[in-house]
Amino acid sequence: MPKMAADPISHPYWPRDLSIPNYTENERSMQEIVIFLFSVSGLLMLFAWTLTGKSVGGGRLSTWRRLALCWFTVCAFIHGVIEGWFSLYYTIIPSDQSFLSQLWKEYSKGDSRYVIADNFTVCMETVTACLWGPFSLWIVVAFLYNHSYRFVLQLIVSLGQLYGAVLYFFTEYRDGYMHSEYGHPIYFWFYFVFMNVLWIVIPFILIMDSWFQLSSTQALADKTAPKRKMK
């Protein structure tokens, strides 16, 4: 008798005919994974808030500045650890049961490009993990010690985050939002839209903050600089 073709392995991702031959269903529930992510992020924000209560290098930081440093502390964790994991292990994530691999398999319900190791996501996340993760931590240290280049770092990282997020949304728009169940309240609106639009809104605010800080400093330098004599 002729050999029957094996049924395709079922998976929760879109498009529904996506081929993921090595996919293994998560052992942990969505609730466990989401609670872990927000619990660790919350603890890091609490730690950063406490740490920035009194600046090491130059007086107290404002409430706004402390909140910004809480943001960069969480960014250091997400970029360096979570996205760093993806950039290292994207080839085995569909079949792996390590906690961070399960986190990525859960998130991929909102964007299946991660579970199929799409070229754009691999390149973008690798750059993000290698640059914006360590740089985010550097920003926190720079503000704590009042380093003169702190707003330059903030501008660089925020521009990088904004650029990456815009490309992330625009490439999926060009694909017709085919990698998620369009309109799903959790997978599309929460995972794909909300969790990524933060990296557009907050970096934009921080870019404007850096713009005003650096512009005012340059204006002051221009006023105090000795004028050249015209010959």
C-alpha positions in Angstrom: 0.0 0.0 0.0 1.2 3.5 -0.7 2.5 5.4 2.3 0.1 8.0 3.6 1.4 11.5 4.0 1.7 12.6 7.6 -0.7 15.2 8.8 0.8 18.6 9.4 1.6 19.4 13.0 -1.1 21.7 14.4 -0.1 25.0 15.9 -1.8 28.2 17.1 -0.1 30.6 14.7 -1.1 32.6 11.7 -1.4 32.1 8.8 -3.0 28.8 9.6 -1.2 27.0 6.8 2.2 28.0 8.2 4.6 25.1 8.3 6.4 24.7 11.7 7.4 21.0 11.6 9.4 21.0 14.9 6.8 22.9 16.9 6.1 21.7 20.5 3.2 23.0 22.5 4.1 25.1 25.6 4.1 23.4 28.9 3.4 26.6 30.8 0.2 28.6 30.5 -0.3 32.1 29.1 -1.0 33.4 32.6 2.3 32.1 34.0 4.3 33.6 31.2 2.6 37.0 31.3 2.7 37.2 35.1 6.4 36.4 35.0 7.1 39.2 32.5 5.2 41.9 34.3 6.4 40.8 37.7 10.0 41.0 36.8 9.5 44.3 35.0 7.6 45.7 38.1 10.4 44.6 40.4 13.0 46.2 38.2 11.1 49.4 38.1 10.8 49.4 41.9 14.5 48.7 42.2 15.3 51.6 39.8 12.9 53.9 41.5 14.6 53.2 44.9 18.1 53.5 43.4 17.4 56.8 41.7 15.9 58.3 44.9 19.2 60.0 45.5 21.7 60.6 42.7 25.2 59.5 43.4 26.8 62.2 41.3 24.8 65.4 41.7 21.7 66.0 43.7 18.2 64.6 43.6 16.7 63.5 40.3 13.2 64.8 39.4 10.2 62.4 39.4 10.1 62.6 35.6 13.8 61.7 35.3 13.4 58.8 37.8 10.5 57.4 35.7 12.6 57.7 32.6 15.4 55.7 34.3 12.8 53.1 35.4 11.9 52.7 31.7 15.6 52.3 30.7 16.1 49.7 33.4 13.2 47.6 32.1 14.6 48.1 28.5 17.9 46.8 29.6 16.2 43.6 30.8 13.9 43.2 27.8 16.5 44.0 25.2 19.4 42.3 26.8 17.8 39.2 28.3 14.6 38.4 26.5 15.5 39.7 23.0 19.0 38.5 23.6 17.6 35.0 24.1 15.8 35.2 20.8 18.8 36.4 18.9 20.9 33.4 20.3 18.3 30.6 20.1 15.8 31.5 17.4 16.6 28.3 15.5 15.4 26.0 18.4 12.6 28.1 20.0 9.7 26.3 18.3 10.7 23.0 19.9 12.4 24.2 23.0 10.8 24.2 26.5 13.1 26.6 28.2 11.1 29.3 29.9 12.2 32.2 27.6 11.6 30.0 24.6 8.1 29.4 25.8 7.7 33.1 26.3 8.6 33.7 22.7 6.2 30.9 21.5 3.4 32.6 23.5 4.3 36.0 22.0 4.4 34.6 18.5 0.6 34.1 18.7 0.6 37.8 18.1 3.4 37.8 15.5 4.4 34.4 14.1 7.5 35.9 12.4 9.3 35.1 15.6 8.5 31.4 15.6 9.6 31.0 12.0 12.8 33.1 12.5 11.9 35.7 9.9 15.0 37.5 8.6 13.8 40.9 9.6 13.0 39.9 13.2 16.3 38.0 13.7 18.3 41.0 12.4 16.4 43.6 14.3 16.4 41.7 17.6 20.1 40.9 17.3 20.9 44.6 16.9 18.5 45.5 19.7 20.0 43.0 22.1 23.6 43.8 21.3 23.3 47.6 21.3 20.2 48.9 23.0 20.3 46.5 25.9 23.8 47.5 27.2 23.3 51.1 26.2 20.0 51.3 28.3 22.0 50.2 31.3 24.7 52.7 30.5 22.1 55.5 30.4 21.0 54.6 34.0 24.6 54.8 35.2 25.3 58.0 33.3 22.3 59.8 34.9 23.2 58.5 38.4 26.7 59.8 38.1 25.7 62.9 36.2 27.9 62.3 33.2 27.9 65.0 30.5 27.0 62.6 27.7 23.9 61.3 29.4 21.4 63.0 27.0 23.4 62.0 24.0 23.1 58.4 25.0 19.3 58.8 25.7 18.9 60.4 22.2 20.8 57.6 20.5 19.0 54.7 22.2 15.6 56.3 21.8 16.1 57.0 18.1 17.2 53.4 17.7 14.1 52.1 19.5 11.8 54.3 17.6 13.3 53.4 14.2 13.1 49.7 15.0 9.5 49.9 16.2 8.4 51.8 13.1 10.0 49.2 10.8 8.5 46.4 12.9 4.9 47.8 12.3 5.5 48.9 8.8 6.9 45.6 7.5 3.9 43.8 9.0 1.5 46.3 7.5 3.2 45.6 4.1 2.5 41.9 4.7 -1.2 42.6 5.4 -1.0 41.7 9.1 -0.9 38.1 8.1 1.2 36.9 11.0 -1.5 37.3 13.7 -5.3 36.8 14.0 -6.2 40.3 13.0 -8.4 42.1 15.6 -8.0 39.5 18.3 -8.2 41.3 21.7 -5.2 39.6 23.2 -2.9 38.4 20.4 -3.3 41.3 18.0 -4.3 44.3 20.2 -2.4 43.5 23.3 0.7 41.4 22.2 1.3 42.9 18.8 0.0 46.5 19.1 0.1 47.6 22.7 3.3 45.9 23.8 5.1 47.4 20.8 3.6 50.8 20.5 5.2 51.6 23.8 8.5 51.7 21.9 7.1 54.4 19.7 5.4 56.7 22.2 8.0 56.6 25.1 11.1 56.9 22.9 9.5 59.8 21.0 8.9 61.6 24.3 12.5 60.9 25.3 13.8 62.1 22.0 12.0 65.4 22.5 13.4 65.6 26.0 16.9 65.1 24.7 16.3 67.7 21.9 15.3 70.4 24.4 18.1 69.6 26.9 20.9 69.5 24.2 19.5 72.6 22.4 19.3 74.7 25.6 22.8 73.6 26.5 24.1 74.6 23.0 22.2 77.9 23.2 23.9 78.7 26.5 27.3 77.7 25.1 26.7 80.0 22.1 25.9 82.9 24.4 28.9 82.5 26.7 31.4 81.7 23.9 33.8 84.6 23.1 32.8 86.3 19.9 35.2 86.3 17.0 36.5 89.6 15.9 35.7 90.4 12.3 38.8 91.4 10.2 
